[in-house]
Amino acid sequence: MMQADFPVILDACVLANAGVCDLYLRLAETPRLFVPKWSDTILEEVRNTQTRKFKKPYPPELAAYWNDQVKKAFPEACIEGFDELISQMTNNEKDRHVLAAAVRGNISLIVTFNLKHFPRSSLQPWNIEIAHPEDYLATLYSINPAIVIAKLHSIAKTHKEELEDVLIHLGKSVPRFVSEVMTDMGKL
């Protein structure tokens, strides 16, 4: 059974996007294609987004439940002890904690929708790269398309939807990735 041990920081904007998050976390389950990493600060940002920034906000209990379930499912994901590094980071102030967590955890990749918050000049001294969620999904798909397709089928089954509907929904956030998958599956 395949198991990839490449650790990746998932930024709050990725985790707060329910469809994208679902696929990423499933791709981190056995047989996993990467190891998810985050911090309590990142998870708190997710909770804030879920309860305050969505058009239809999560009730606080649901956001707390999501947070608890993610921690239970991936107990090794949390990076701690990076607070003293935050002041050394030169990227966007709001996301310095993300880069500091990556540095502390010796993580070489951050997946985020907020690419502009992580300029190359801020990442280079730490040998850290960033990737847009759809670009990293495309990378994982190129590594093992069968696992990605199986996880997409699992999402469809869980939600009692057709695979095409799951892909259409995902396409709102990661259109190039979905287009590649649909082309390969002969649905375009």
C-alpha positions as CSV (number, residue, x, y, z in Angstrom):
1,M,0.0,0.0,0.0
2,M,1.4,3.4,-1.0
3,Q,2.2,5.9,1.7
4,A,3.9,9.2,0.9
5,D,5.5,11.0,3.8
6,F,6.0,14.5,2.3
7,P,4.8,17.0,4.8
8,V,2.8,20.0,3.6
9,I,1.4,23.0,5.5
10,L,-2.3,23.5,4.6
11,D,-3.1,27.2,5.1
12,A,-6.5,28.2,6.7
13,C,-7.9,29.3,3.4
14,V,-7.5,25.8,2.1
15,L,-8.9,24.1,5.2
16,A,-11.9,26.5,5.3
17,N,-12.9,25.6,1.7
18,A,-15.1,22.6,2.5
19,G,-14.8,20.8,-0.9
20,V,-11.1,21.4,-1.3
21,C,-10.4,20.5,2.3
22,D,-12.4,17.3,2.0
23,L,-10.3,16.2,-0.9
24,Y,-7.0,17.2,0.7
25,L,-7.7,15.4,3.9
26,R,-8.9,12.3,2.1
27,L,-5.6,12.3,0.1
28,A,-3.8,12.4,3.5
29,E,-5.6,9.3,4.7
30,T,-4.3,5.8,3.9
31,P,-3.1,5.3,1.2
32,R,-1.8,8.8,1.7
33,L,-0.1,11.0,-0.9
34,F,1.2,13.6,1.6
35,V,1.3,14.4,5.3
36,P,-0.9,17.4,6.3
37,K,0.5,19.9,8.7
38,W,-0.9,23.0,10.4
39,S,-0.9,24.8,13.7
40,D,-3.5,25.7,16.3
41,T,-3.4,29.2,15.0
42,I,-4.2,28.0,11.5
43,L,-7.1,26.0,12.9
44,E,-8.4,29.0,14.9
45,E,-8.4,31.0,11.6
46,V,-10.5,28.2,10.0
47,R,-12.9,28.4,12.9
48,N,-13.2,32.1,12.6
49,T,-13.8,31.8,8.9
50,Q,-16.4,29.1,9.4
51,T,-18.4,31.0,12.1
52,R,-18.0,34.6,10.9
53,K,-17.1,34.9,7.2
54,F,-19.2,32.4,5.4
55,K,-22.5,33.5,3.8
56,K,-24.1,30.8,5.8
57,P,-21.9,30.7,8.9
58,Y,-21.4,27.4,10.8
59,P,-22.9,27.3,14.3
60,P,-20.1,27.5,16.8
61,E,-20.7,23.9,17.9
62,L,-20.3,22.7,14.3
63,A,-17.0,24.6,13.9
64,A,-15.7,23.2,17.2
65,Y,-16.8,19.7,16.2
66,W,-14.9,20.1,12.8
67,N,-11.8,21.3,14.7
68,D,-12.0,18.4,17.1
69,Q,-12.5,15.8,14.4
70,V,-9.5,17.2,12.3
71,K,-7.3,17.0,15.4
72,K,-8.4,13.4,16.1
73,A,-8.0,12.3,12.5
74,F,-4.5,13.8,12.2
75,P,-3.0,14.1,15.7
76,E,0.5,14.4,14.3
77,A,-0.4,17.4,12.1
78,C,0.0,20.2,14.6
79,I,3.2,22.2,14.7
80,E,4.0,24.0,17.9
81,G,6.8,26.2,19.3
82,F,7.1,28.7,16.5
83,D,5.9,31.9,18.2
84,E,9.5,33.2,18.7
85,L,10.1,32.8,14.9
86,I,7.2,35.0,13.8
87,S,9.1,38.3,14.2
88,Q,11.8,37.0,11.8
89,M,9.3,36.4,9.0
90,T,9.0,39.0,6.3
91,N,5.9,37.9,4.4
92,N,2.4,39.4,4.9
93,E,1.9,40.1,8.5
94,K,-1.3,38.2,8.7
95,D,0.4,35.0,7.5
96,R,3.7,35.2,9.3
97,H,2.6,32.5,11.7
98,V,2.1,30.1,8.8
99,L,5.6,30.6,7.5
100,A,7.0,30.4,11.0
101,A,5.2,27.1,11.5
102,A,6.7,25.8,8.3
103,V,10.2,26.9,9.4
104,R,9.7,25.3,12.9
105,G,8.3,22.1,11.4
106,N,11.0,21.9,8.7
107,I,8.3,21.9,6.0
108,S,9.3,22.8,2.5
109,L,5.9,23.5,1.0
110,I,2.9,25.7,2.0
111,V,-0.4,25.2,0.1
112,T,-2.4,28.3,0.0
113,F,-4.9,30.3,-2.1
114,N,-3.1,33.5,-0.8
115,L,0.0,33.3,-2.9
116,K,0.6,37.1,-2.7
117,H,1.0,36.7,1.1
118,F,4.2,34.6,0.6
119,P,6.6,36.5,-1.8
120,R,9.6,34.5,-3.0
121,S,11.9,36.9,-1.2
122,S,10.3,35.9,2.2
123,L,10.4,32.2,1.4
124,Q,13.9,31.8,-0.1
125,P,15.9,32.2,3.0
126,W,14.1,29.3,4.5
127,N,14.1,27.1,1.4
128,I,10.3,27.0,1.4
129,E,8.0,27.0,-1.6
130,I,4.3,27.8,-2.0
131,A,1.7,26.2,-4.2
132,H,-1.8,27.1,-5.1
133,P,-4.2,24.3,-4.0
134,E,-5.1,23.3,-7.6
135,D,-1.4,23.1,-8.6
136,Y,-0.6,20.8,-5.7
137,L,-3.7,18.7,-6.4
138,A,-2.4,18.4,-10.0
139,T,1.0,17.3,-8.7
140,L,-0.7,14.6,-6.5
141,Y,-2.8,13.5,-9.4
142,S,0.3,13.1,-11.6
143,I,1.9,11.0,-8.8
144,N,-1.0,8.6,-8.5
145,P,-4.2,9.4,-10.5
146,A,-5.9,6.2,-9.3
147,I,-5.8,7.2,-5.7
148,V,-7.0,10.7,-6.5
149,I,-9.9,9.3,-8.5
150,A,-10.7,6.8,-5.8
151,K,-10.8,9.6,-3.2
152,L,-13.1,11.6,-5.5
153,H,-15.4,8.6,-5.8
154,S,-15.4,8.3,-2.0
155,I,-16.5,11.9,-1.6
156,A,-19.3,11.3,-4.1
157,K,-20.4,8.2,-2.3
158,T,-20.3,10.0,1.1
159,H,-22.4,12.9,-0.2
160,K,-24.7,10.6,-2.2
161,E,-23.8,12.6,-5.3
162,E,-22.6,11.7,-8.8
163,L,-18.9,12.1,-9.3
164,E,-19.5,14.7,-12.0
165,D,-21.4,16.8,-9.5
166,V,-18.5,16.6,-7.0
167,L,-16.2,17.7,-9.7
168,I,-18.4,20.6,-10.8
169,H,-18.5,21.8,-7.2
170,L,-14.7,21.5,-6.9
171,G,-14.3,23.3,-10.2
172,K,-15.5,26.5,-8.6
173,S,-12.3,26.6,-6.5
174,V,-9.8,24.5,-8.5
175,P,-10.9,24.6,-12.1
176,R,-7.7,23.6,-13.9
177,F,-7.3,20.5,-11.7
178,V,-10.9,19.5,-12.3
179,S,-10.6,20.1,-16.0
180,E,-7.6,17.8,-16.2
181,V,-9.4,15.1,-14.2
182,M,-12.5,15.4,-16.3
183,T,-10.5,15.3,-19.6
184,D,-8.7,12.2,-18.4
185,M,-12.0,10.6,-17.5
186,G,-13.4,11.4,-20.9
187,K,-16.1,13.7,-19.5
188,L,-15.2,16.8,-21.4
